[in-house]
Amino acid sequence: MFGYVNIDKAELKFREYYKYKGYYCGLCKNLKKSYSEFSRLTLNYDMTFLILILSSLYETEDKAVKKNCIVHPFKKQIIIQNEITDYASAMSVILSYYKSKDNWMDDKDLKSLMFSKIIQSNYKKATELYKEKEKFIKSSLDNIEKLEKAKSSDIDAVSNEFGNLMAEIMVYKKDHWEKILRRIGFFLGKYIYTIDAYLDMEEDKKNNSYNPFLLMNLGENEKESKSENELNKDKEYSLEQNLKTNINIDDYAREILMLNLSFLSEEIDKLPLIKDKGIIDNIIYSGIMSKLNKTKPNEKSLEIL
Amino acid sequence: MRDPYEVLGIQRGASKDEIKAAYRKLAKQYHPDMHVDNPLKDLAQEKFIEVQEAYDQLTNASSSSYNSSSYSSGSNTYSNSSSGSNFQTVRQYINFGNYQQAMYALDDINTRNGEWNFLMGVCYVNLGSAVKGMEFVKTAMRMEPNNIEYKNYLNQILNMQRAYQTRTYNYSRGGNSDLSCCTQLICADCCCEMMGGDLIPCC
């Protein structure tokens, strides 16, 4: 996972900021305790968002303590943990195991190989706890790999797979909220995959790596145009071409991202969230877009905030 | 079914936050876990379900702006032709949330009219290709500019998008409540000064 789902620090209240950090540090401590020191390198903000939503929905009993930690040796940190933290750290370990394995396969990156070997035992432990989830994560990642190998130019098709993966992870319990949580996960995952592809366009172009946005620019690939031809029986149906030739990639990507976020916020709004609502709103209405808006070069100077 | 507002014990037109707070309070009160060895167990369970349903109804939890249930009526314009009955099948798939199947059925229909484009659009939107789907709906609207169903669907999504954009725009600007609070204070100060008093001494 990538860390796109972050807070907008400047707009948070101090109280909320410390609480958010508490959840983040709680996940970190939990990874160390349940898995290993190394598994902490997997920590990320997207998982903290999952903890926030599920803790708010299920109004879990939080345990808050002040502790020292190696990352911040001189100042005691507030650490907040609950049952969701255990779940999130298991998911986090499984995801980063596959991610590092994937990095090794694709780029022959030795660091990734070492890392995947080191956390392998942690991965096994997490898998034992959540067999079904692990199966689903693996099959979604396999599907993504297939699409990437086939050089799919359909950003929606590829990001849907990551959406399905996040949808599964979002479902902590099979209960009344499952349907909504699934949709939240779906739009969240789609957003993460799409923004990652969009912001990596330059770099992927340089490295000649797979990126659906780059392929879109060059037109459709053969496999797709075949099925397109089948659909093109009718003259009036020339929409696909319109879409492919008349668009600017930036506008198209932003349109996809904004629509996704609108769907996401519509779904989140359906949950009876009261606890930590201020932090959740901060993320969906501002923090989540910070990386997208940072890409405007003339706003670089504001980044230090 | 009882009036959902009544079930939750709130006024008609209550805000979303009020609905959520009322739901939380009652759901806790009637939660099955709270009444395990209690003679009122069954009653509590019944109440719990009622509260849950009332909440879902008031927050539209089961439907979204993009999969609105308004298709069930459908348009009967085509019901006499053979493709009309095919479109009815597609609408049935859509009603059951089976968008992939609906899309396969659409592929088999040769009449690529407004209806076809609209249904294709709905499928795309619900299968995660919202931008593409909206293009289809727009095409449907160009073909049948007077069709209200197509227009409503597109507007629902556009409104949702606009609502989100407004909220993000207002978010970093302090929101409305803070502003109105300050404005009220300053107004009150002005009023006091007019009458010789002073609410905020420094201005």
Interface residues (C-beta under 8 A of the other chain):
Chain A: D8 E11 E59 D156 A157 S159 N160 G163 H176 K179 I180 R183 F186 K190 E230 L231 K233 D234 E236 Y237 L239 N242 L243 Y252 E255 I256 M258 L259 N260 L261 S262 F263 S265 E266 E267 D269 K270 P272 L273 I274 D281 N282 Y285 S286 M289
Chain B: K16 D17 K20 A21 Y23 R24 A27 Q52 Y55 T59 N60 A61 S62 S64 S65 Y66 D107 N110 R112 N117 L127 G128 S129 A130 V131 K132 E135 F136 T139 M143 I157 M160 Q161 A163 Y164 Q165 R167 T168 Y171 S172
